[in-house]
Amino acid sequence: MTTKKQLGNFLWGMANMLYGKVKDNKSYILTLLFYKRLSDNHPWEEKQSVR
C-alpha cells in the first residue's frame, strides 16, 4: 500500500523530471484538469443519462 507521503514524493519526482523539458505547460495542465473533471463527475453523469 502506498502512503500519501510516498505518492507525494513520486509525483514531485516526476514533476522535477519534466521541468524544463516541456515547452507548453498549459496544454498539459488543461488536459489533466479535463480528465480530472471527467473522473470526478462520471457517476453523476451516468445517473443523469438514465432518466
mmCIF file as Biopython writes it, N, C-alpha, C and O atoms, coordinates in Angstrom:
data_model
#
loop_
_atom_site.group_PDB
_atom_site.id
_atom_site.type_symbol
_atom_site.label_atom_id
_atom_site.label_alt_id
_atom_site.label_comp_id
_atom_site.label_asym_id
_atom_site.label_entity_id
_atom_site.label_seq_id
_atom_site.pdbx_PDB_ins_code
_atom_site.Cartn_x
_atom_site.Cartn_y
_atom_site.Cartn_z
_atom_site.occupancy
_atom_site.B_iso_or_equiv
_atom_site.auth_seq_id
_atom_site.auth_asym_id
_atom_site.pdbx_PDB_model_num
ATOM 1   N N  . MET A ? 1  ? 0.853   -1.180 0.000   1.0 0.0 1  A 1 
ATOM 2   C CA . MET A ? 1  ? 0.000   0.000  0.000   1.0 0.0 1  A 1 
ATOM 3   C C  . MET A ? 1  ? 0.895   1.238  0.000   1.0 0.0 1  A 1 
ATOM 4   O O  . MET A ? 1  ? 1.853   1.321  0.769   1.0 0.0 1  A 1 
ATOM 5   N N  . THR A ? 2  ? 0.580   2.181  -0.854  1.0 0.0 2  A 1 
ATOM 6   C CA . THR A ? 2  ? 1.338   3.411  -0.958  1.0 0.0 2  A 1 
ATOM 7   C C  . THR A ? 2  ? 0.760   4.452  -0.011  1.0 0.0 2  A 1 
ATOM 8   O O  . THR A ? 2  ? -0.453  4.648  0.065   1.0 0.0 2  A 1 
ATOM 9   N N  . THR A ? 3  ? 1.660   5.115  0.710   1.0 0.0 3  A 1 
ATOM 10  C CA . THR A ? 3  ? 1.219   6.166  1.632   1.0 0.0 3  A 1 
ATOM 11  C C  . THR A ? 3  ? 1.121   7.493  0.874   1.0 0.0 3  A 1 
ATOM 12  O O  . THR A ? 3  ? 1.623   7.628  -0.242  1.0 0.0 3  A 1 
ATOM 13  N N  . LYS A ? 4  ? 0.470   8.456  1.502   1.0 0.0 4  A 1 
ATOM 14  C CA . LYS A ? 4  ? 0.367   9.787  0.895   1.0 0.0 4  A 1 
ATOM 15  C C  . LYS A ? 4  ? 1.744   10.399 0.681   1.0 0.0 4  A 1 
ATOM 16  O O  . LYS A ? 4  ? 1.998   11.046 -0.335  1.0 0.0 4  A 1 
ATOM 17  N N  . LYS A ? 5  ? 2.628   10.187 1.651   1.0 0.0 5  A 1 
ATOM 18  C CA . LYS A ? 5  ? 3.984   10.732 1.565   1.0 0.0 5  A 1 
ATOM 19  C C  . LYS A ? 5  ? 4.732   10.128 0.378   1.0 0.0 5  A 1 
ATOM 20  O O  . LYS A ? 5  ? 5.398   10.848 -0.366  1.0 0.0 5  A 1 
ATOM 21  N N  . GLN A ? 6  ? 4.625   8.808  0.198   1.0 0.0 6  A 1 
ATOM 22  C CA . GLN A ? 6  ? 5.288   8.149  -0.929  1.0 0.0 6  A 1 
ATOM 23  C C  . GLN A ? 6  ? 4.721   8.644  -2.258  1.0 0.0 6  A 1 
ATOM 24  O O  . GLN A ? 6  ? 5.470   8.894  -3.202  1.0 0.0 6  A 1 
ATOM 25  N N  . LEU A ? 7  ? 3.413   8.781  -2.327  1.0 0.0 7  A 1 
ATOM 26  C CA . LEU A ? 7  ? 2.779   9.270  -3.549  1.0 0.0 7  A 1 
ATOM 27  C C  . LEU A ? 7  ? 3.217   10.697 -3.841  1.0 0.0 7  A 1 
ATOM 28  O O  . LEU A ? 7  ? 3.524   11.033 -4.985  1.0 0.0 7  A 1 
ATOM 29  N N  . GLY A ? 8  ? 3.246   11.536 -2.815  1.0 0.0 8  A 1 
ATOM 30  C CA . GLY A ? 8  ? 3.699   12.914 -2.994  1.0 0.0 8  A 1 
ATOM 31  C C  . GLY A ? 8  ? 5.135   12.973 -3.479  1.0 0.0 8  A 1 
ATOM 32  O O  . GLY A ? 8  ? 5.457   13.756 -4.374  1.0 0.0 8  A 1 
ATOM 33  N N  . ASN A ? 9  ? 6.002   12.154 -2.899  1.0 0.0 9  A 1 
ATOM 34  C CA . ASN A ? 9  ? 7.402   12.119 -3.330  1.0 0.0 9  A 1 
ATOM 35  C C  . ASN A ? 9  ? 7.533   11.641 -4.770  1.0 0.0 9  A 1 
ATOM 36  O O  . ASN A ? 9  ? 8.341   12.172 -5.532  1.0 0.0 9  A 1 
ATOM 37  N N  . PHE A ? 10 ? 6.740   10.640 -5.142  1.0 0.0 10 A 1 
ATOM 38  C CA . PHE A ? 10 ? 6.774   10.128 -6.512  1.0 0.0 10 A 1 
ATOM 39  C C  . PHE A ? 10 ? 6.330   11.204 -7.504  1.0 0.0 10 A 1 
ATOM 40  O O  . PHE A ? 10 ? 6.993   11.436 -8.515  1.0 0.0 10 A 1 
ATOM 41  N N  . LEU A ? 11 ? 5.202   11.858 -7.208  1.0 0.0 11 A 1 
ATOM 42  C CA . LEU A ? 11 ? 4.690   12.896 -8.113  1.0 0.0 11 A 1 
ATOM 43  C C  . LEU A ? 11 ? 5.651   14.075 -8.195  1.0 0.0 11 A 1 
ATOM 44  O O  . LEU A ? 11 ? 5.844   14.647 -9.268  1.0 0.0 11 A 1 
ATOM 45  N N  . TRP A ? 12 ? 6.250   14.441 -7.073  1.0 0.0 12 A 1 
ATOM 46  C CA . TRP A ? 12 ? 7.211   15.546 -7.071  1.0 0.0 12 A 1 
ATOM 47  C C  . TRP A ? 12 ? 8.437   15.188 -7.920  1.0 0.0 12 A 1 
ATOM 48  O O  . TRP A ? 12 ? 8.966   16.026 -8.651  1.0 0.0 12 A 1 
ATOM 49  N N  . GLY A ? 13 ? 8.873   13.943 -7.811  1.0 0.0 13 A 1 
ATOM 50  C CA . GLY A ? 13 ? 10.000  13.484 -8.620  1.0 0.0 13 A 1 
ATOM 51  C C  . GLY A ? 13 ? 9.677   13.509 -10.109 1.0 0.0 13 A 1 
ATOM 52  O O  . GLY A ? 13 ? 10.515  13.907 -10.919 1.0 0.0 13 A 1 
ATOM 53  N N  . MET A ? 14 ? 8.478   13.091 -10.470 1.0 0.0 14 A 1 
ATOM 54  C CA . MET A ? 14 ? 8.067   13.135 -11.875 1.0 0.0 14 A 1 
ATOM 55  C C  . MET A ? 14 ? 8.005   14.569 -12.381 1.0 0.0 14 A 1 
ATOM 56  O O  . MET A ? 14 ? 8.426   14.851 -13.502 1.0 0.0 14 A 1 
ATOM 57  N N  . ALA A ? 15 ? 7.481   15.476 -11.560 1.0 0.0 15 A 1 
ATOM 58  C CA . ALA A ? 15 ? 7.414   16.888 -11.949 1.0 0.0 15 A 1 
ATOM 59  C C  . ALA A ? 15 ? 8.813   17.450 -12.160 1.0 0.0 15 A 1 
ATOM 60  O O  . ALA A ? 15 ? 9.038   18.220 -13.094 1.0 0.0 15 A 1 
ATOM 61  N N  . ASN A ? 16 ? 9.746   17.073 -11.306 1.0 0.0 16 A 1 
ATOM 62  C CA . ASN A ? 16 ? 11.123  17.553 -11.453 1.0 0.0 16 A 1 
ATOM 63  C C  . ASN A ? 16 ? 11.760  17.026 -12.724 1.0 0.0 16 A 1 
ATOM 64  O O  . ASN A ? 16 ? 12.543  17.729 -13.362 1.0 0.0 16 A 1 
ATOM 65  N N  . MET A ? 17 ? 11.432  15.784 -13.102 1.0 0.0 17 A 1 
ATOM 66  C CA . MET A ? 17 ? 11.982  15.221 -14.337 1.0 0.0 17 A 1 
ATOM 67  C C  . MET A ? 17 ? 11.461  15.968 -15.559 1.0 0.0 17 A 1 
ATOM 68  O O  . MET A ? 17 ? 12.198  16.172 -16.524 1.0 0.0 17 A 1 
ATOM 69  N N  . LEU A ? 18 ? 10.195  16.377 -15.522 1.0 0.0 18 A 1 
ATOM 70  C CA . LEU A ? 18 ? 9.587   17.049 -16.671 1.0 0.0 18 A 1 
ATOM 71  C C  . LEU A ? 18 ? 9.904   18.542 -16.721 1.0 0.0 18 A 1 
ATOM 72  O O  . LEU A ? 18 ? 9.793   19.163 -17.778 1.0 0.0 18 A 1 
ATOM 73  N N  . TYR A ? 19 ? 10.293  19.117 -15.597 1.0 0.0 19 A 1 
ATOM 74  C CA . TYR A ? 19 ? 10.528  20.558 -15.526 1.0 0.0 19 A 1 
ATOM 75  C C  . TYR A ? 19 ? 11.613  20.958 -16.527 1.0 0.0 19 A 1 
ATOM 76  O O  . TYR A ? 19 ? 12.704  20.389 -16.532 1.0 0.0 19 A 1 
ATOM 77  N N  . GLY A ? 20 ? 11.311  21.912 -17.349 1.0 0.0 20 A 1 
ATOM 78  C CA . GLY A ? 20 ? 12.261  22.402 -18.335 1.0 0.0 20 A 1 
ATOM 79  C C  . GLY A ? 20 ? 12.223  21.648 -19.656 1.0 0.0 20 A 1 
ATOM 80  O O  . GLY A ? 20 ? 12.700  22.163 -20.667 1.0 0.0 20 A 1 
ATOM 81  N N  . LYS A ? 21 ? 11.666  20.441 -19.671 1.0 0.0 21 A 1 
ATOM 82  C CA . LYS A ? 21 ? 11.611  19.655 -20.905 1.0 0.0 21 A 1 
ATOM 83  C C  . LYS A ? 21 ? 10.335  19.911 -21.688 1.0 0.0 21 A 1 
ATOM 84  O O  . LYS A ? 21 ? 10.278  19.660 -22.892 1.0 0.0 21 A 1 
ATOM 85  N N  . VAL A ? 22 ? 9.317   20.406 -21.012 1.0 0.0 22 A 1 
ATOM 86  C CA . VAL A ? 22 ? 8.033   20.655 -21.644 1.0 0.0 22 A 1 
ATOM 87  C C  . VAL A ? 22 ? 7.972   22.119 -22.056 1.0 0.0 22 A 1 
ATOM 88  O O  . VAL A ? 22 ? 8.202   23.011 -21.238 1.0 0.0 22 A 1 
ATOM 89  N N  . LYS A ? 23 ? 7.668   22.361 -23.306 1.0 0.0 23 A 1 
ATOM 90  C CA . LYS A ? 23 ? 7.660   23.728 -23.816 1.0 0.0 23 A 1 
ATOM 91  C C  . LYS A ? 23 ? 6.365   24.470 -23.468 1.0 0.0 23 A 1 
ATOM 92  O O  . LYS A ? 23 ? 6.391   25.662 -23.163 1.0 0.0 23 A 1 
ATOM 93  N N  . ASP A ? 24 ? 5.237   23.760 -23.516 1.0 0.0 24 A 1 
ATOM 94  C CA . ASP A ? 24 ? 3.944   24.397 -23.272 1.0 0.0 24 A 1 
ATOM 95  C C  . ASP A ? 24 ? 3.227   23.688 -22.134 1.0 0.0 24 A 1 
ATOM 96  O O  . ASP A ? 24 ? 2.465   22.749 -22.361 1.0 0.0 24 A 1 
ATOM 97  N N  . ASN A ? 25 ? 3.475   24.143 -20.908 1.0 0.0 25 A 1 
ATOM 98  C CA . ASN A ? 25 ? 2.875   23.506 -19.733 1.0 0.0 25 A 1 
ATOM 99  C C  . ASN A ? 25 ? 1.356   23.647 -19.700 1.0 0.0 25 A 1 
ATOM 100 O O  . ASN A ? 25 ? 0.662   22.782 -19.167 1.0 0.0 25 A 1 
ATOM 101 N N  . LYS A ? 26 ? 0.842   24.734 -20.267 1.0 0.0 26 A 1 
ATOM 102 C CA . LYS A ? 26 ? -0.588  24.995 -20.169 1.0 0.0 26 A 1 
ATOM 103 C C  . LYS A ? 26 ? -1.416  23.881 -20.808 1.0 0.0 26 A 1 
ATOM 104 O O  . LYS A ? 26 ? -2.445  23.495 -20.253 1.0 0.0 26 A 1 
ATOM 105 N N  . SER A ? 27 ? -1.005  23.367 -21.934 1.0 0.0 27 A 1 
ATOM 106 C CA . SER A ? 27 ? -1.787  22.325 -22.594 1.0 0.0 27 A 1 
ATOM 107 C C  . SER A ? 27 ? -1.823  21.050 -21.749 1.0 0.0 27 A 1 
ATOM 108 O O  . SER A ? 27 ? -2.848  20.370 -21.697 1.0 0.0 27 A 1 
ATOM 109 N N  . TYR A ? 28 ? -0.718  20.726 -21.092 1.0 0.0 28 A 1 
ATOM 110 C CA . TYR A ? 28 ? -0.700  19.546 -20.232 1.0 0.0 28 A 1 
ATOM 111 C C  . TYR A ? 28 ? -1.603  19.739 -19.018 1.0 0.0 28 A 1 
ATOM 112 O O  . TYR A ? 28 ? -2.349  18.832 -18.649 1.0 0.0 28 A 1 
ATOM 113 N N  . ILE A ? 29 ? -1.540  20.900 -18.404 1.0 0.0 29 A 1 
ATOM 114 C CA . ILE A ? 29 ? -2.346  21.177 -17.219 1.0 0.0 29 A 1 
ATOM 115 C C  . ILE A ? 29 ? -3.828  21.155 -17.573 1.0 0.0 29 A 1 
ATOM 116 O O  . ILE A ? 29 ? -4.624  20.563 -16.845 1.0 0.0 29 A 1 
ATOM 117 N N  . LEU A ? 30 ? -4.210  21.786 -18.674 1.0 0.0 30 A 1 
ATOM 118 C CA . LEU A ? 30 ? -5.616  21.799 -19.074 1.0 0.0 30 A 1 
ATOM 119 C C  . LEU A ? 30 ? -6.124  20.395 -19.385 1.0 0.0 30 A 1 
ATOM 120 O O  . LEU A ? 30 ? -7.267  20.065 -19.070 1.0 0.0 30 A 1 
ATOM 121 N N  . THR A ? 31 ? -5.284  19.572 -19.999 1.0 0.0 31 A 1 
ATOM 122 C CA . THR A ? 31 ? -5.677  18.192 -20.280 1.0 0.0 31 A 1 
ATOM 123 C C  . THR A ? 31 ? -5.888  17.417 -18.991 1.0 0.0 31 A 1 
ATOM 124 O O  . THR A ? 31 ? -6.866  16.681 -18.862 1.0 0.0 31 A 1 
ATOM 125 N N  . LEU A ? 32 ? -4.975  17.576 -18.030 1.0 0.0 32 A 1 
ATOM 126 C CA . LEU A ? 32 ? -5.130  16.894 -16.741 1.0 0.0 32 A 1 
ATOM 127 C C  . LEU A ? 32 ? -6.383  17.361 -16.013 1.0 0.0 32 A 1 
ATOM 128 O O  . LEU A ? 32 ? -7.089  16.548 -15.417 1.0 0.0 32 A 1 
ATOM 129 N N  . LEU A ? 33 ? -6.668  18.658 -16.051 1.0 0.0 33 A 1 
ATOM 130 C CA . LEU A ? 33 ? -7.874  19.177 -15.410 1.0 0.0 33 A 1 
ATOM 131 C C  . LEU A ? 33 ? -9.135  18.625 -16.070 1.0 0.0 33 A 1 
ATOM 132 O O  . LEU A ? 33 ? -10.118 18.327 -15.391 1.0 0.0 33 A 1 
ATOM 133 N N  . PHE A ? 34 ? -9.104  18.491 -17.398 1.0 0.0 34 A 1 
ATOM 134 C CA . PHE A ? 34 ? -10.236 17.939 -18.128 1.0 0.0 34 A 1 
ATOM 135 C C  . PHE A ? 34 ? -10.505 16.497 -17.690 1.0 0.0 34 A 1 
ATOM 136 O O  . PHE A ? 34 ? -11.647 16.143 -17.394 1.0 0.0 34 A 1 
ATOM 137 N N  . TYR A ? 35 ? -9.462  15.666 -17.649 1.0 0.0 35 A 1 
ATOM 138 C CA . TYR A ? 35 ? -9.632  14.277 -17.225 1.0 0.0 35 A 1 
ATOM 139 C C  . TYR A ? 35 ? -10.044 14.177 -15.768 1.0 0.0 35 A 1 
ATOM 140 O O  . TYR A ? 35 ? -10.812 13.285 -15.406 1.0 0.0 35 A 1 
ATOM 141 N N  . LYS A ? 36 ? -9.551  15.074 -14.925 1.0 0.0 36 A 1 
ATOM 142 C CA . LYS A ? 36 ? -9.952  15.102 -13.518 1.0 0.0 36 A 1 
ATOM 143 C C  . LYS A ? 36 ? -11.443 15.399 -13.406 1.0 0.0 36 A 1 
ATOM 144 O O  . LYS A ? 36 ? -12.147 14.759 -12.624 1.0 0.0 36 A 1 
ATOM 145 N N  . ARG A ? 37 ? -11.921 16.352 -14.172 1.0 0.0 37 A 1 
ATOM 146 C CA . ARG A ? 37 ? -13.347 16.701 -14.158 1.0 0.0 37 A 1 
ATOM 147 C C  . ARG A ? 37 ? -14.194 15.528 -14.622 1.0 0.0 37 A 1 
ATOM 148 O O  . ARG A ? 37 ? -15.247 15.248 -14.048 1.0 0.0 37 A 1 
ATOM 149 N N  . LEU A ? 38 ? -13.732 14.842 -15.663 1.0 0.0 38 A 1 
ATOM 150 C CA . LEU A ? 38 ? -14.464 13.675 -16.147 1.0 0.0 38 A 1 
ATOM 151 C C  . LEU A ? 38 ? -14.533 12.576 -15.091 1.0 0.0 38 A 1 
ATOM 152 O O  . LEU A ? 38 ? -15.591 11.985 -14.871 1.0 0.0 38 A 1 
ATOM 153 N N  . SER A ? 39 ? -13.419 12.310 -14.449 1.0 0.0 39 A 1 
ATOM 154 C CA . SER A ? 39 ? -13.411 11.227 -13.464 1.0 0.0 39 A 1 
ATOM 155 C C  . SER A ? 39 ? -14.225 11.587 -12.226 1.0 0.0 39 A 1 
ATOM 156 O O  . SER A ? 39 ? -14.855 10.713 -11.631 1.0 0.0 39 A 1 
ATOM 157 N N  . ASP A ? 40 ? -14.222 12.860 -11.828 1.0 0.0 40 A 1 
ATOM 158 C CA . ASP A ? 40 ? -14.996 13.279 -10.660 1.0 0.0 40 A 1 
ATOM 159 C C  . ASP A ? 40 ? -16.494 13.243 -10.915 1.0 0.0 40 A 1 
ATOM 160 O O  . ASP A ? 40 ? -17.267 12.960 -10.000 1.0 0.0 40 A 1 
ATOM 161 N N  . ASN A ? 41 ? -16.917 13.525 -12.137 1.0 0.0 41 A 1 
ATOM 162 C CA . ASN A ? 41 ? -18.339 13.634 -12.444 1.0 0.0 41 A 1 
ATOM 163 C C  . ASN A ? 41 ? -18.918 12.419 -13.152 1.0 0.0 41 A 1 
ATOM 164 O O  . ASN A ? 41 ? -20.095 12.429 -13.513 1.0 0.0 41 A 1 
ATOM 165 N N  . HIS A ? 42 ? -18.143 11.396 -13.356 1.0 0.0 42 A 1 
ATOM 166 C CA . HIS A ? 42 ? -18.622 10.234 -14.100 1.0 0.0 42 A 1 
ATOM 167 C C  . HIS A ? 42 ? -19.872 9.605  -13.474 1.0 0.0 42 A 1 
ATOM 168 O O  . HIS A ? 42 ? -20.852 9.387  -14.186 1.0 0.0 42 A 1 
ATOM 169 N N  . PRO A ? 43 ? -19.875 9.301  -12.157 1.0 0.0 43 A 1 
ATOM 170 C CA . PRO A ? 43 ? -21.099 8.702  -11.580 1.0 0.0 43 A 1 
ATOM 171 C C  . PRO A ? 43 ? -22.315 9.617  -11.707 1.0 0.0 43 A 1 
ATOM 172 O O  . PRO A ? 43 ? -23.419 9.144  -11.978 1.0 0.0 43 A 1 
ATOM 173 N N  . TRP A ? 44 ? -22.123 10.913 -11.515 1.0 0.0 44 A 1 
ATOM 174 C CA . TRP A ? 44 ? -23.227 11.864 -11.621 1.0 0.0 44 A 1 
ATOM 175 C C  . TRP A ? 44 ? -23.745 11.909 -13.055 1.0 0.0 44 A 1 
ATOM 176 O O  . TRP A ? 44 ? -24.957 11.931 -13.271 1.0 0.0 44 A 1 
ATOM 177 N N  . GLU A ? 45 ? -22.856 11.923 -14.026 1.0 0.0 45 A 1 
ATOM 178 C CA . GLU A ? 45 ? -23.243 11.957 -15.436 1.0 0.0 45 A 1 
ATOM 179 C C  . GLU A ? 45 ? -24.016 10.693 -15.814 1.0 0.0 45 A 1 
ATOM 180 O O  . GLU A ? 45 ? -24.983 10.762 -16.573 1.0 0.0 45 A 1 
ATOM 181 N N  . GLU A ? 46 ? -23.596 9.542  -15.289 1.0 0.0 46 A 1 
ATOM 182 C CA . GLU A ? 46 ? -24.309 8.300  -15.587 1.0 0.0 46 A 1 
ATOM 183 C C  . GLU A ? 46 ? -25.732 8.349  -15.056 1.0 0.0 46 A 1 
ATOM 184 O O  . GLU A ? 46 ? -26.664 7.922  -15.737 1.0 0.0 46 A 1 
ATOM 185 N N  . LYS A ? 47 ? -25.909 8.866  -13.844 1.0 0.0 47 A 1 
ATOM 186 C CA . LYS A ? 47 ? -27.241 8.971  -13.269 1.0 0.0 47 A 1 
ATOM 187 C C  . LYS A ? 47 ? -28.123 9.892  -14.096 1.0 0.0 47 A 1 
ATOM 188 O O  . LYS A ? 47 ? -29.310 9.616  -14.270 1.0 0.0 47 A 1 
ATOM 189 N N  . GLN A ? 48 ? -27.561 10.986 -14.611 1.0 0.0 48 A 1 
ATOM 190 C CA . GLN A ? 48 ? -28.325 11.945 -15.395 1.0 0.0 48 A 1 
ATOM 191 C C  . GLN A ? 48 ? -28.752 11.356 -16.739 1.0 0.0 48 A 1 
ATOM 192 O O  . GLN A ? 48 ? -29.831 11.681 -17.235 1.0 0.0 48 A 1 
ATOM 193 N N  . SER A ? 49 ? -27.932 10.503 -17.330 1.0 0.0 49 A 1 
ATOM 194 C CA . SER A ? 49 ? -28.250 9.954  -18.655 1.0 0.0 49 A 1 
ATOM 195 C C  . SER A ? 49 ? -29.293 8.834  -18.576 1.0 0.0 49 A 1 
ATOM 196 O O  . SER A ? 49 ? -29.883 8.485  -19.598 1.0 0.0 49 A 1 
ATOM 197 N N  . VAL A ? 50 ? -29.535 8.264  -17.397 1.0 0.0 50 A 1 
ATOM 198 C CA . VAL A ? 50 ? -30.503 7.176  -17.240 1.0 0.0 50 A 1 
ATOM 199 C C  . VAL A ? 50 ? -31.926 7.698  -17.336 1.0 0.0 50 A 1 
ATOM 200 O O  . VAL A ? 50 ? -32.818 6.972  -17.773 1.0 0.0 50 A 1 
ATOM 201 N N  . ARG A ? 51 ? -32.150 8.913  -16.945 1.0 0.0 51 A 1 
ATOM 202 C CA . ARG A ? 51 ? -33.510 9.475  -16.926 1.0 0.0 51 A 1 
ATOM 203 C C  . ARG A ? 51 ? -34.158 9.515  -18.260 1.0 0.0 51 A 1 
ATOM 204 O O  . ARG A ? 51 ? -35.298 9.963  -18.380 1.0 0.0 51 A 1 
#
